Amino acid sequence: MRKGIHPENYRLVAFKDMSNDDVFITKSTADTKETITVDGVEYPLIKLEISRTSHPFYTGKAKLVDTAGRIDKFKNKYKKFEKKQTAPAPEAAPVKASSEEE
């Protein structure tokens, strides 16, 4: 390994999945101002939207997590490209059978 290219400030950091409140602790160099106390020890806190405990690939459950309204934003953005539906054709008058005589 080359020297001087790897960070020196690894420390224990708590990562919290905001969709299900799962917290796990691992080493990281990520900066944060928030902290959380886990088992009586205070750790820097990094908030996550999706982690291994809520991602459909790992859980096997297809659940939709839309915390920032991204789906609505996408639909509104591309609404102008939707195909426009035409008005249905008017119903034709019923045709009399030729066997009926007047």
N, C-alpha and C positions, 0 to 999 in steps of 0.2 A: 504494500500500500504506500501511496505517496504521503509524505508528511506535510502537515499544514493545511490540508484541504478538508479535514473532518472536524465538525464542531466539538468543542470541549465541554460545553455546558449541559450535558445530559442530566436530567433530574427526574424524579418520579412525578407524574402528572396524572390527574384523574380525568377521564373522558366520560361524559354523561350523554347518553342517548335521550334526547328530549321527547321522542315519541313514546317511550315506555319507561323512562326514568331509570334505566339500567346504568350502573356506574362500574367502570373497570379502571385499573391503575396500571400504567406502564411507563417506561422511560421515554422522554421526548425533549426536544429543544424548543418546542412551540412557546411563544410568548403569550401571556394572558395576565389580566389584572384581577380576575375573579378567583375566589378560592372556595373550597368545599372541605368539610370535615368528614372523614371516613374512618370509622373505628378509633376515634379520638385523636387522629392525626390530620393536620391541615395540609391539603395539597392544592396546587394551582389547578384551575378547572378549565377544560376545553369542552364546549357544547357541540354535540353532533346532531344532525337531523336523522341519519340512518347509521346503524352499526350492525354488527354480526347478529345481534339479538332481534333486529327488526327488519332486516333485508330479506325479501322474498326468496332469494337464492338459498340462504342458509336456513330459513324457517320452514320452507316448503309451502308457505301460505301466500297467496296473492292478495295482499291488502294494499290499498291505495293510501299513500301518505302525501298529502298536498298541503304543506304548511304555509306556503306563501301564495296560494292561489295561482300557481303556474298553469294549471290546466285551463282555467277560465281565461287567463291572459292569452294563452296560445289560441284558444278558440276565437276570441275577439279579434286577434291579430289577423287570422286567416279566414275570417267570416266572409270577406269580400270575394274569395276564390271559390266559394261553394257554388255548385250548379243550381241555377234558378229553376224551380219547378214551373212548368207551364200549366195554365188553367185546363181542367179536363174538358174534353169536347162535349158539346151538348148532346143529350140523348136523342137518338133518331125516333121519329114517330113509329108506332108499331105498324107493320105491314099486314094488310088484309090478305088472307089466302085467296087465290084466284078461283077456288072452287065455290066460293060463296057468290051467289047471284042475287041481284037486287030486283 
